[in-house]
Amino acid sequence: MDDMIWDAARRWQRFLDEQNGNDPLEIACRIMKVTEEAGEATQAWIGVLGQNPRKGVTHTTDDVVGELADVAFTALVAIASLGADPRKAIQDVVVKTSAYLPSENP
């Protein structure tokens, strides 16, 4: 299953390259797409909280989870579009952020 994620990110990157090219403007749009997806996650969370009195509760936590997954996957495609390895990028950030956590005692 793990390989499916990385393969799918690369497949989407290749598909987008074929459809839209990969000039700097297209890459910028792929990076901005991450922000768009993050906005959808925010909108869903506002919907969970019922923060908009005109609309009330409009979303579930599962909706938020799905939107956050969209953010993560869209970021993987953007990383691949920059010519980087998404798997390595994620591994690198896990190593970096792990240094900030207190050590676990077994």
C-alpha positions in Angstrom: 0.0 0.0 0.0 2.8 2.4 0.9 4.3 2.2 -2.6 0.8 3.0 -4.1 1.0 6.4 -2.5 4.4 7.3 -4.0 3.5 5.8 -7.3 0.3 7.7 -7.5 2.0 11.0 -6.7 4.4 10.4 -9.6 1.6 9.3 -11.9 -0.3 12.5 -11.2 2.8 14.6 -11.7 3.4 13.0 -15.1 -0.3 13.3 -16.0 -0.2 17.0 -15.2 3.0 17.5 -17.1 1.4 15.9 -20.1 -1.8 17.9 -19.8 -0.5 21.3 -18.7 3.3 21.2 -19.3 5.7 22.0 -16.4 6.9 25.5 -16.9 7.4 27.7 -13.8 3.8 29.1 -14.0 2.4 25.5 -14.0 4.6 24.5 -11.1 3.4 27.6 -9.2 -0.2 26.6 -9.8 0.5 23.2 -8.3 2.1 24.7 -5.2 -0.9 27.1 -4.9 -3.2 24.1 -5.2 -1.9 23.0 -1.8 -3.2 26.3 -0.3 -6.5 25.8 -2.1 -6.9 22.4 -0.6 -5.9 23.7 2.9 -8.6 26.3 2.5 -11.1 23.5 1.9 -9.9 21.7 5.1 -10.4 24.9 7.0 -13.9 25.4 5.5 -14.8 21.8 6.6 -13.6 22.4 10.1 -15.6 25.6 10.3 -18.5 23.4 9.1 -17.9 20.9 11.9 -17.9 23.7 14.5 -21.0 25.3 13.0 -19.1 28.5 13.2 -21.1 30.1 10.4 -24.5 30.9 12.0 -26.1 31.2 8.6 -25.1 27.6 7.6 -24.8 25.8 10.9 -23.1 22.4 11.1 -22.3 21.4 7.5 -19.4 18.9 7.8 -18.2 16.0 9.8 -14.8 15.2 11.2 -14.5 12.6 8.4 -14.9 15.4 5.9 -12.1 17.3 7.5 -9.9 14.2 7.5 -10.6 13.7 3.8 -9.7 17.3 3.1 -6.5 17.1 5.0 -5.6 14.0 3.1 -6.2 16.0 -0.1 -3.7 18.6 1.2 -1.1 16.0 1.9 -1.5 14.2 -1.5 -1.5 17.5 -3.4 1.7 18.5 -1.6 3.3 15.2 -2.7 2.4 15.9 -6.3 3.8 19.4 -6.0 7.1 18.0 -4.5 7.3 15.5 -7.4 6.6 18.4 -9.8 9.7 20.1 -8.5 11.8 17.1 -9.5 12.2 15.9 -5.9 11.4 12.5 -4.5 8.3 12.9 -2.3 9.2 9.8 -0.2 12.6 11.2 0.6 11.1 14.7 1.3 8.7 13.1 3.8 11.4 11.0 5.4 13.6 14.0 5.8 10.9 16.0 7.5 10.1 13.1 9.8 13.7 12.9 10.8 14.0 16.7 11.3 10.8 16.9 13.4 11.6 13.8 15.4 14.6 15.7 16.9 12.1 18.1 18.5 10.2 15.4 20.4 11.3 14.2 23.8 13.0 10.8 23.9 10.6 7.9 24.6 11.5 5.6 27.4 10.7 2.0 26.6 
